[in-house]
Amino acid sequence: MNSAGDAILLVSFGGPDRPEEVIPFLENVLRGRNVPRERMLQVAEHYYHFGGKSPINDQNRALMAALRKVLDTAGPPLPVYWGNRNWHPLLADTLRQMAADGIRRAFAFVTSAYSSYSGCRQYLEDLARAREAVGAAAPEVLKLRVFYNHPGFIEPMAERVRAALRQVPAGTSAALVFTAHSVPVAMAETSRYVEQVEEACRLVAERCGRRPYRLVYQSRSGPPGQPWLGPDILDYLRELAAAGSPGDVVVAPIGFISDHMEVVYDLDTEAAQLCRRLGLRMIRAETVGSDPRFAAMIRELVLERMGAAPKRALGPCGPSHDICPEDCCPAPGRARPS
């Protein structure tokens, strides 16, 4: 095997573990962004609702454990590290530890299935800043490709949607609604984000034998005057109720890989409360989380980057590129290189 690295680095968003960390964490998230402080304080209440602890950290630990199990069984024998964009363990601290451990190159698996500035290029920028902070000893980091149409993501997601659909009483129908994180329209226009999310929805719905279905968005955080992708899930639920749609709604958060705050608050709390007021019964499909097939997918992405496994993808779009081109997913407002 042609080894192109000697570790795997799980790269994620980060989240607080206790109430006193909530505001510093959100200030990190929103630094340099035009988000009113009132909105930040509103989001802080989401975390306080769950005791000031984000679910994302435990979910990342579970995914690392599942990945280590796969590697222990099938190889290659690579150590697994974890670093976050916005909270501890921060990327620079993790890279320092990797350097101290003698790691020289690592594969970075980013917990975002889709291409956009915030889901792809911004992580590359974060990794570059972290390497600069560590200095010459910092390991080289090779980001793995996005996986929105990989069978290791689509197949467990389809299984979870089928499980949710089986909860609909026999003889009744239900609306199938996929959700993804909203982003500014200007950001969507500089990436393949919408195209990729739509393709993931199509692939999952096809495996569930379901048409029609609807893609909606959630968790917008920008200023009111800035256009973001829609419709928002809450608006769409109101539309369904007003139209006299079936009383059951199956919501599948295909834009997320784990049940973190945007899922447990925006869907399980806020959307579920609205459904009860509207007389709709909401059934929420689980995310892929630490499913063994998803962990095996990470291993497979590493092997393909080593040149030791073929690239796999479902549907006509094929596998995404390994190395982002210079004009890939630029930040909104930034000119593309000529």
C-alpha positions as CSV (number, residue, x, y, z in Angstrom):
1,M,0.0,0.0,0.0
2,N,1.2,3.5,-0.9
3,S,0.8,5.3,2.4
4,A,0.2,9.0,1.8
5,G,-0.3,9.8,5.5
6,D,0.2,8.5,9.0
7,A,-3.0,9.7,10.9
8,I,-6.6,10.6,10.4
9,L,-7.9,13.9,11.7
10,L,-11.6,14.3,12.4
11,V,-12.4,18.0,11.8
12,S,-15.7,19.4,13.2
13,F,-17.5,22.5,14.2
14,G,-17.2,22.3,17.9
15,G,-19.6,23.0,20.8
16,P,-19.7,23.8,24.5
17,D,-19.7,21.2,27.2
18,R,-20.9,23.4,30.1
19,P,-23.0,26.6,30.5
20,E,-20.0,28.9,31.0
21,E,-18.6,27.9,27.6
22,V,-21.7,28.9,25.6
23,I,-21.1,32.6,25.1
24,P,-17.3,32.2,24.4
25,F,-18.1,29.4,21.9
26,L,-20.7,31.5,20.1
27,E,-18.4,34.5,20.0
28,N,-15.9,32.3,18.3
29,V,-18.5,31.1,15.8
30,L,-19.7,34.6,15.0
31,R,-16.4,36.5,14.9
32,G,-16.2,38.6,11.8
33,R,-19.9,37.9,10.9
34,N,-22.6,40.5,10.7
35,V,-24.9,38.8,13.2
36,P,-26.7,40.9,15.8
37,R,-25.8,40.1,19.4
38,E,-29.5,39.7,20.1
39,R,-29.5,36.7,17.7
40,M,-26.4,35.3,19.4
41,L,-28.2,35.5,22.8
42,Q,-31.2,33.7,21.3
43,V,-29.1,30.9,20.1
44,A,-27.4,30.7,23.5
45,E,-30.8,29.9,25.0
46,H,-30.9,26.9,22.7
47,Y,-27.8,25.5,24.5
48,Y,-29.0,26.5,27.9
49,H,-32.2,24.6,27.2
50,F,-30.0,21.5,27.2
51,G,-27.9,22.4,30.2
52,G,-25.3,24.4,28.3
53,K,-24.0,21.2,26.6
54,S,-23.9,20.6,22.9
55,P,-24.5,17.0,21.8
56,I,-21.9,17.3,19.1
57,N,-18.8,16.5,21.2
58,D,-20.2,13.1,22.4
59,Q,-21.3,12.3,18.9
60,N,-17.8,13.0,17.5
61,R,-16.3,10.8,20.2
62,A,-18.8,8.0,19.2
63,L,-17.8,8.4,15.5
64,M,-14.1,8.2,16.4
65,A,-14.7,5.1,18.4
66,A,-16.6,3.5,15.5
67,L,-13.8,4.5,13.1
68,R,-11.1,3.1,15.4
69,K,-13.0,-0.2,15.5
70,V,-13.1,-0.3,11.7
71,L,-9.3,0.4,11.5
72,D,-8.5,-2.1,14.2
73,T,-10.4,-4.8,12.3
74,A,-9.5,-3.9,8.7
75,G,-6.6,-1.5,8.8
76,P,-4.7,0.6,8.0
77,P,-3.3,1.0,11.5
78,L,-3.7,4.8,11.7
79,P,-4.2,6.8,14.9
80,V,-7.3,9.0,14.9
81,Y,-7.2,12.7,16.2
82,W,-10.0,15.2,16.6
83,G,-9.9,19.0,16.2
84,N,-12.6,21.7,16.0
85,R,-13.1,25.0,14.3
86,N,-14.7,26.8,17.1
87,W,-14.1,25.1,20.5
88,H,-11.9,22.7,22.3
89,P,-10.2,20.6,21.2
90,L,-9.2,23.4,18.8
91,L,-7.4,22.6,15.6
92,A,-4.2,24.3,16.5
93,D,-4.0,22.4,19.8
94,T,-4.6,19.1,18.1
95,L,-2.0,19.8,15.4
96,R,0.5,20.6,18.1
97,Q,-0.2,17.3,19.8
98,M,0.1,15.5,16.4
99,A,3.5,17.2,15.8
100,A,4.6,16.1,19.3
101,D,3.6,12.6,18.5
102,G,5.7,12.6,15.3
103,I,2.8,12.8,12.8
104,R,4.0,14.3,9.6
105,R,0.9,13.9,7.3
106,A,-2.8,13.3,8.1
107,F,-6.0,12.8,6.2
108,A,-8.7,15.3,7.4
109,F,-12.3,14.1,7.4
110,V,-14.6,17.1,7.7
111,T,-18.0,16.4,9.2
112,S,-19.8,18.2,6.3
113,A,-21.1,16.1,3.4
114,Y,-21.5,19.1,1.0
115,S,-19.5,21.7,-0.8
116,S,-20.0,25.3,0.2
117,Y,-17.8,28.0,1.7
118,S,-18.8,27.2,5.3
119,G,-18.8,23.5,4.7
120,C,-15.6,23.1,2.8
121,R,-13.3,26.0,2.0
122,Q,-13.6,27.6,5.4
123,Y,-12.3,24.4,6.9
124,L,-9.3,24.5,4.6
125,E,-8.7,28.1,5.7
126,D,-9.0,27.0,9.4
127,L,-6.5,24.2,8.8
128,A,-4.1,26.5,7.1
129,R,-4.3,29.0,10.0
130,A,-3.8,26.2,12.5
131,R,-0.8,24.9,10.7
132,E,0.7,28.4,10.6
133,A,0.1,28.8,14.4
134,V,2.0,25.5,15.0
135,G,4.8,26.4,12.7
136,A,7.3,24.3,10.8
137,A,6.6,21.1,12.8
138,A,2.9,21.2,11.8
139,P,1.9,18.0,9.9
140,E,0.7,18.3,6.3
141,V,-3.1,17.9,6.2
142,L,-4.9,16.3,3.2
143,K,-8.6,17.0,3.2
144,L,-10.8,14.1,2.1
145,R,-13.5,14.7,-0.5
146,V,-17.1,15.5,0.2
147,F,-19.3,12.4,0.4
148,Y,-22.9,13.5,-0.2
149,N,-23.4,10.7,-2.8
150,H,-21.2,8.0,-1.2
151,P,-23.1,4.8,-0.5
152,G,-21.7,4.8,3.1
153,F,-23.7,8.0,3.7
154,I,-26.8,7.4,1.5
155,E,-27.5,3.8,2.4
156,P,-27.7,4.3,6.2
157,M,-29.6,7.6,5.7
158,A,-32.1,5.8,3.5
159,E,-32.5,3.1,6.2
160,R,-33.3,5.7,8.8
161,V,-35.9,7.3,6.6
162,R,-37.5,4.0,5.9
163,A,-37.6,3.3,9.7
164,A,-39.4,6.7,10.2
165,L,-41.8,6.0,7.4
166,R,-42.7,2.7,9.0
167,Q,-44.0,4.6,12.0
168,V,-46.8,6.1,9.9
169,P,-50.0,4.3,10.6
170,A,-51.1,1.8,8.0
171,G,-53.5,3.2,5.5
172,T,-52.5,6.8,6.0
173,S,-50.1,9.0,4.1
174,A,-47.4,11.3,5.2
175,A,-45.4,14.2,3.8
176,L,-41.7,13.4,3.4
177,V,-39.6,16.5,4.1
178,F,-35.8,16.7,3.9
179,T,-34.0,19.5,5.7
180,A,-30.6,21.0,5.3
181,H,-28.8,23.9,6.9
182,S,-29.7,27.2,5.2
183,V,-26.9,29.3,3.9
184,P,-26.9,32.8,2.4
185,V,-28.0,32.8,-1.2
186,A,-24.8,34.5,-2.2
187,M,-22.9,31.6,-0.7
188,A,-25.0,29.0,-2.4
189,E,-24.4,30.7,-5.7
190,T,-20.6,30.2,-5.4
191,S,-20.8,26.5,-4.8
192,R,-22.6,23.2,-5.6
193,Y,-24.3,23.1,-2.3
194,V,-27.9,23.1,-3.5
195,E,-27.2,20.7,-6.3
196,Q,-25.5,18.2,-4.0
197,V,-28.2,18.4,-1.3
198,E,-30.9,17.9,-3.9
199,E,-29.0,14.9,-5.3
200,A,-28.7,13.4,-1.8
201,C,-32.4,13.8,-1.3
202,R,-33.1,12.2,-4.7
203,L,-30.9,9.2,-3.9
204,V,-32.4,8.6,-0.5
205,A,-36.0,9.0,-1.7
206,E,-35.3,6.7,-4.6
207,R,-34.2,4.0,-2.2
208,C,-37.3,4.5,-0.1
209,G,-39.6,4.4,-3.0
210,R,-41.0,7.8,-2.2
211,R,-42.3,10.5,-4.4
212,P,-43.1,13.3,-3.9
213,Y,-40.9,14.8,-1.3
214,R,-39.8,18.3,-0.4
215,L,-36.4,19.8,0.4
216,V,-36.6,22.7,2.9
217,Y,-34.0,24.6,5.0
218,Q,-33.5,25.4,8.6
219,S,-31.2,27.1,11.2
220,R,-30.6,30.4,9.4
221,S,-28.6,32.9,11.5
222,G,-27.9,35.9,9.3
223,P,-29.4,39.4,9.5
224,P,-33.0,39.7,8.4
225,G,-32.3,41.6,5.3
226,Q,-29.9,39.1,3.9
227,P,-31.4,36.5,1.5
228,W,-31.0,32.9,2.6
229,L,-32.0,29.6,1.1
230,G,-35.6,28.7,1.7
231,P,-38.3,27.8,2.4
232,D,-37.7,27.6,6.1
233,I,-39.1,24.4,7.6
234,L,-41.4,26.3,10.0
235,D,-42.9,28.2,7.1
236,Y,-43.3,25.0,5.2
237,L,-45.0,23.2,8.1
238,R,-47.5,26.1,8.3
239,E,-48.2,25.7,4.5
240,L,-48.8,22.0,4.9
241,A,-51.3,22.6,7.7
242,A,-53.1,25.4,5.8
243,A,-53.4,23.2,2.7
244,G,-55.0,20.4,4.8
245,S,-52.1,18.0,4.1
246,P,-51.9,14.6,5.8
247,G,-51.5,14.8,9.6
248,D,-48.2,12.9,9.5
249,V,-44.9,14.6,8.5
250,V,-41.6,12.6,8.3
251,V,-38.7,15.0,8.6
252,A,-35.3,13.8,7.5
253,P,-32.3,16.0,8.4
254,I,-30.2,15.0,5.4
255,G,-28.0,18.1,5.7
256,F,-26.5,16.8,9.0
257,I,-24.5,13.8,9.9
258,S,-25.4,13.7,13.6
259,D,-28.1,14.8,16.0
260,H,-26.4,18.0,17.2
261,M,-27.9,21.3,18.3
262,E,-29.5,22.2,15.0
263,V,-31.3,18.9,15.0
264,V,-32.3,18.5,18.7
265,Y,-33.4,22.1,19.1
266,D,-34.5,23.4,15.6
267,L,-36.3,20.1,14.8
268,D,-37.0,18.1,17.9
269,T,-37.9,21.1,19.9
270,E,-39.0,24.1,17.8
271,A,-40.4,22.3,14.8
272,A,-42.0,19.6,16.9
273,Q,-43.7,22.2,19.1
274,L,-45.1,24.0,16.0
275,C,-46.4,20.6,14.6
276,R,-48.3,20.0,17.8
277,R,-49.9,23.5,17.6
278,L,-50.8,22.8,13.9
279,G,-52.2,19.4,14.5
280,L,-49.5,17.6,12.6
281,R,-47.7,14.5,13.9
282,M,-44.0,14.9,13.3
283,I,-41.8,11.8,12.9
284,R,-38.1,12.7,12.8
285,A,-35.7,10.3,11.0
286,E,-32.3,9.8,12.7
287,T,-29.0,11.0,11.2
288,V,-26.3,8.5,10.3
289,G,-24.3,9.3,13.5
290,S,-21.7,6.6,14.2
291,D,-23.3,3.9,12.0
292,P,-20.6,1.3,11.2
293,R,-21.2,1.8,7.4
294,F,-20.5,5.5,7.8
295,A,-17.3,4.8,9.8
296,A,-16.3,2.3,7.1
297,M,-16.9,5.1,4.5
298,I,-14.3,7.3,6.2
299,R,-11.8,4.4,6.0
300,E,-12.7,3.9,2.4
301,L,-12.1,7.6,1.6
302,V,-8.7,7.3,3.2
303,L,-7.8,4.3,1.1
304,E,-9.0,5.9,-2.1
305,R,-6.8,8.9,-1.4
306,M,-3.9,6.5,-0.9
307,G,-4.6,5.1,-4.3
308,A,-5.5,1.7,-2.6
309,A,-9.3,1.7,-3.3
310,P,-11.6,2.7,-6.2
311,K,-13.7,5.8,-5.8
312,R,-17.4,5.0,-5.2
313,A,-20.4,7.3,-5.7
314,L,-24.1,6.8,-6.4
315,G,-26.0,8.5,-9.2
316,P,-24.8,10.3,-12.3
317,C,-22.7,13.0,-10.6
318,G,-19.8,10.7,-9.7
319,P,-17.3,11.2,-6.9
320,S,-16.3,14.8,-6.0
321,H,-12.7,16.0,-6.6
322,D,-10.0,15.2,-4.0
323,I,-8.2,18.6,-4.2
324,C,-10.3,21.7,-4.3
325,P,-9.4,23.9,-7.3
326,E,-8.4,27.5,-6.6
327,D,-11.9,28.9,-7.4
328,C,-13.9,26.3,-5.5
329,C,-16.5,27.5,-3.0
330,P,-15.2,31.1,-2.5
331,A,-16.6,33.1,0.3
332,P,-19.5,35.3,-0.7
333,G,-18.3,38.7,-1.9
334,R,-14.8,37.4,-2.8
335,A,-13.9,37.7,-6.4
336,R,-13.1,34.4,-8.1
337,P,-9.4,34.2,-9.3
338,S,-9.1,35.2,-12.9
